[in-house]
């Protein structure tokens, strides 16, 4: 059976197919990663493993054009953005490599009885990663690199439409010097993943994907008493409260919505504007969204299924009374014209949905209280952006948002060493930064008796 295939979303052409893993290959992968954890991870230092991660980062930069071309044809990311993703992934690997010894240093505890006491952070074993198609390199780098430096080994199941980037990543880790069994790619089916999660050699699971997939994996991991990190959907707000620079607000709202053709979990999907600024902002925002150009500013949606899903959601909103302010909901192939919806009410399905594509929802509010209530009405709680010249006011509003991240003054404030994650149905746990490196760590207590 063939589950994994490269289907160019710009043309619909099937470029390559790859067979599903056999039961024997799954067992070999489990045995290899478990053996490598015992034989390699326990006998190398953090510094030694970090040096391999640094080499991985260097190789990513060296091969950036080749790697960018792979995801351009796998999921349609414009080449400039594709190469940018490769470079950011390399920066993430470099940040973990540079900070690893500090982040993983023993933590001395000041205890009442005066006994020498500290926490040592170590790996726990084999970790399964289940990764999505929208950022094929970035998602893997932020999961796999810190775990390998920590001393875990990695089984990686990539998205079905990303087999070539999956294989390229596996080759990168090998070429960087990581031993066989440190990072193993799996072309596994859903049924095989269930078997892997239940296997006693696997100690944890990290998934980035849909709410539905997260619920399934969390249930399976829970039955097997395995820890999960889940990064799921988002319907992030972009709050425009008060600013003397509307053009800046518009620029960041457009960038926040159009990044990766709108296919980002933490994209700015609900644009919420104070009534005193709404008319000017709306006019400029609609013009800017309408002026986006295919090939430069955005690419095709990732697949025919993604296009059908988005068009169906927008049509449902129209049928329930929403207004199309920009766009036509008439995709040509997988090319979806950037769109803005207005007049959305809480009774509409789209009010609580995630729109994974270049479609923004535009709302007008008359107070901070109303903006906060609207923001928190979503079942998701990943990130947010607040545009407000009064930074203390922005921070007060941010305090009351049910989200994992608050960016004040602009969109796109992610960093290679900055934690990423959300609350509510956006999942739990963190990736990136020291917090991400410690998600699958054994925080082992040492105590000395006098």
N, C-alpha and C positions, 0 to 999 in steps of 0.2 A: 504494500500500500504506500502511496505517496501523499504525505500531508504537507511537505515542505517544498515550496516552489517559488521561483522568482518570476513574478508577473509584473511587467512594467506598467504602472498605473497610467502613464501618459499615453500608452498605445494599446494596452490590453493584451500585449503579446507575452506569451509564456516563454521565458528565456532559458530556464533551467529547472530541473526537478531533482529532488534528492529523496531516497527511500527512507522510510521510518526505521528507527533502530530496531534491531532484533532483541529478543529476550536475552540472548547470549551477550550482545553488546552492552545492554543495560547492566548485566551482572559484572562484566569486565570493568565498566566505568566505576561502579560502586567499589569493587575490589581495589582498583588502582588508586582511587582517591583516599580510601581508608588506609591502604598500605603506605602511601606517600605521607599522609598525616603522621603515621607512627614513625616512619623512617627518616623523613626529611624535616618536617616541621619541628619535631622535638629536638632536632640536632643542628638547628641553625639559629642564628640570633636575629633579633628585630633589624639590626643594622644590615645584616647580610640580605635579608628578604627585601628591605627597603631599597637596597641598591639594585635589585632586579626590577623593582617597580619603576625606579628612575630610568632604567634602560628601556623598559616598556614605553614610558612616556616619550623618550627620544625616538624610538622606532615609529610611534604614531605620527610624530611630526614629520619624520623623513618620508613616510608613506601616505601623507595626508591626501594627495590628489587621487591616488589609487583607491584609498579607502572611501573618499568622498564620492567617487564615481560609482562604487558598489551600492551605497544607499540611495543615490540618485535614481538608479534603475530599480531598486527594490521597493522603495516607498515614496518616490517622487520628490524628495527634498531638492530644491534648487542647489546647484553646485556650490555657490558661495556660502550658503547656509550649511551645506553638508561638510565642506572643508572646515568651516567654523566650529561645527560640532566635534570634529576630530581634534582640533586644536584645544578646545575646552576640555575634552576628555583627557588629553595629555596633561593639561594643567592640573586636573584633578589628581591624576596619578602622581605627578610631581609634588603636589601639596601634601598628599599622604606620605610620600617617601621622605620629604623634608621634616615633617612634624612627628613622624611615627615614634621616635625614641622619646620625645617629650611627652606625647599623649599616652604612651604605654609605660611610662616610668612607674616604678613602685610608688604607691601612695601611703605615706607614713601616717598612722593614726595616733593622735594624742589621747591616750586612754587613762581612765581614772586610776587603775592599779599600777601604772607605770611600766608594765611589761612591754618589751619590744614587740610592736605590732605593725604590720603593713599589709596592703592589698597588692597582689601581683596580677597583672592582666595577661591572660594567655588564651590561645585558641581552644576550641572545644571539639573540633573534628571536621567532618564533611558537612558543608552547607550547600543546599540546593537553591539556585537562583532561577526564577521564572520571569523572563524579561519581555517587554513590549516592542512594537515595531516603530514607535514614533521618534525615539532617539536611540538608534541601535547601538551606538558606541557609548554615549554618555551614560545610559542606564546601567550598562555592564561595568563600565569603569568605576562608577561610584559604589557599586556593590562588591565587585570581585577584588579590586586592588586592596582596599583596607583589610578584607578578610585574609587575603594571602599574606600580607605583611604581618598581621596579627598571629598567623600560624595555622589558620584553618585551610582546608582545601576546598575546591569549588567544583560542583556539578552545575552546568549552565544549560538550561533549556530556553532557546531564543524563540521569538515569534515565528510562526509558520512561514511568513513571507520574507524572512530575513536569513535564509540559510547561508548565503555567501558572506555576509558580514559576520555571522556566527563563526564560520570557519576561519575567516581572516583574523578574528580576535584570538581564537585558539592558537593559530600560528604565531601571532604576535607574542603571546605569553611564552611560547616555546622558544622563539628566537631571542627573547629577552633573557633567557637562561633559567626559567622556571622548569623544574623537572617534569617528566612524564607523570601524570597523575595529580599534579598540583591544580591544574585547570583543565577540565574535560568537557567538551561540548557534547550535548545529547540531542539527537533528533527524536525526541520521545513523544509518544501520544499521551492524551489525557489519562488513559487507563494505566499506562506505564508510569506516569508521574505519581499516581496514587500509590503504586507499588514502591516507588523510590521514597516517597514521604514516610511510608510505614516502616521502611527498613531501619533496623537498629543502628546501622553504620552512619546514618544521616542524623545530624544533631540540630538542624534548624532549616527554616525556609524563608526566603525573601521573595516577595512577588510585587511587581509593578504592573498594574493592569486595571481591569474593570472591577466595579463593585461586585458583580456576580462572580467573577473568577476569584476575587479575594475571599468571598464568603465560602466558596467551595474548598479552597486551599486551607483556610483557617479551620474549617470543620475537620478536614482530614488530619491536619497537623495537631489539632486538639485531641483527637482520639489517640494519636500516637505520642502525646505529651511532648511535642516539639514546639519550640519557640518560633513565632512568626514576626516578620516585619512586612507590613502591607502599605504600599503607596498606591492609592486607588484614584477615583475620579475627583473632579473639582469643578466648581462653578464660581470662580473667584470674582470678587467685586473690585471695581475701580471707582473709588469715591472722589468726586471733585467737590470739595467743600468751600474753598475760598482761595482764589489766586489772582494775582495781577498779570499772570502770563498764561492766557488761555491757549496760545499756540503750543506752549510746552506741554500743557495738559493733553491737548489733542494728539500731539506727536507720540506721547507715551501711551495713550489709550489705544491708538492705532497699532503701535508696536506690540503692546501687550496682547492685543487681540489677534494680530496677523502672524506672530511668530510661529514658524513651522506650519504655515497655512492654517492657523487656528487649531492645530492638533497638539496642544500642550496641556497637560493636566492642570498646570497653574497659569494658564492663559487668562487674560482679563476678559471674562465672558459677560459680566453684567456691569454696564457702565451707568453709574448712579451719580446724578449731577444736581447740585443745589439750584433751586428755582431762579435765584438771582443771576446765575451764570448760564442757565440752560439754553436760552435762545442762541447766544453767540457760540457757545460750545457745540450745540447740536448742528448748527449750520456748517461750521468748520469740520466737525467730525464726519458728518455725512459726505461732505465733499471729498475729504481725504480717503475715506473707505471706498467711495465710488471711483477714485482715481488710481487705485491699486492696479498694477499691471502684471499679467500672467508671465511667468518665466523669470521676472526680476524680483517682484515683491512676494509672489506666492506661486506654488506649483499645483499639480493635481492632488486631489485627495488620495489617500493611500491605496484604496481598492474600490471595486464596484460596490461591495457591501457597505463600506463606509459612506460612499456617496448616497446610496439608497437610504441608509439609516438617517443621515442628516436631512435629506430632502423630505423624507417622511415626517420627521419631527417639525420642520418648518411648515409643511403643508397642514399638519395638525394644528399648529398655532394659528395659521391663517383661517382655517375652518372654524376655530373657536373665537375669532374676532380680532386677532393681532393684526397690526398694520405693517406692511413691508415698506420701510422708508428708503432703503437702497437695496438693489438686487432684484432678481426675478424668480428664484427657486427653479431654474430650468437648466440644470447642468448639461454640459456637452461632454459626453463620456464621463470622465472623473474630474473635469474642470468645473469648479463651483464658483460662481461669481460672488465676491464678498458682499455680505448682506447685513442690514441692520433692521431689527424688529422693534416696533414701539407699540404702545397701548396694551402691554401685557398685564394681566391681572392674576391674583393668586389662584383663581379658579381654573386657569389654563394649565394644561399638562406641562407646557414648556417652562412654566414658572419654576418648577423644581427639577427640571432635567438638566443634564450636561449636554451642551451642543459642541461636538468635537469636530470643528471645522470653522471656516471664516464667517461665522455668524455672531453678531453682537446683539445683546438686548440693551435697550436704552430706557432709563427710568428718570423721572424728575421727582425730587423730594423737597420739602420745605424746612427741614430741621435736622440737626444731628441725630436726634432721637429716631426720627423716621428713617434716616439712612442706616442707622445701626440695626433697627428692627428688620428692614428689608434685607440687609446683608446676612443677618443671622437666621432668616427664614429658610435658607437653603439647607437641605439635608447634608450638604458637603461643608467641609471646613479646612481647605488646604491653605491658600494664600490670599493676599489682598494688597491693594495699592491705595494709598491716601495722598491726594494732592491738596495741600493746604499750606498757605504761607505762615500761619501760626503753628509752629512745630509743637508747642505744648498742647494745643487743641488737637492736633493730629494724633499725638501720643495718647491723649485721653480717649479719643474715639477708638484707636487701635487696641487699647486695654479691654474694651468691651466687645470686640469682635471675636466670635467663636471660630478662630482659625489658628493654624500652626505658624503662620508667617505674616508679618506686616511690613511692607515696603513703603516708606514715607518719602515722597518727593519724586518718585519715578518708578517705572516698571523695569523689569530685567535686572534687579539688584542681586541676583544669585551670585555666589562666589565659590571658587574651587574648594575653599576650606570653611564654608558656612553651612550649618545644618539645614536640612530640607525635610519637611514632612507636615502632616496635618492631623486633624481631629475629626470626630463624627464619622460619617461614611467615607471620608477621604483616607481612612486607614489609621494605622498607629505605628509607632517606632520612628526613627530618624535615619537618614542617610547623610553622608558628607560630614566633615568636621570630626572632632573628637567623639561626639555623641554617636555618629554613624560608625566609627571604628570600633566602638565598644558594645554595639548591639549584640554581637555573637561572641562576646568575651566571657571567659571564666574569670570572675573577679575573686581570685583565690585568697583567702585569709591566711596569713602567717602569724603565729604567736610563739614567743620564746619564754620559757619558764625561768625567768630570772637570770 
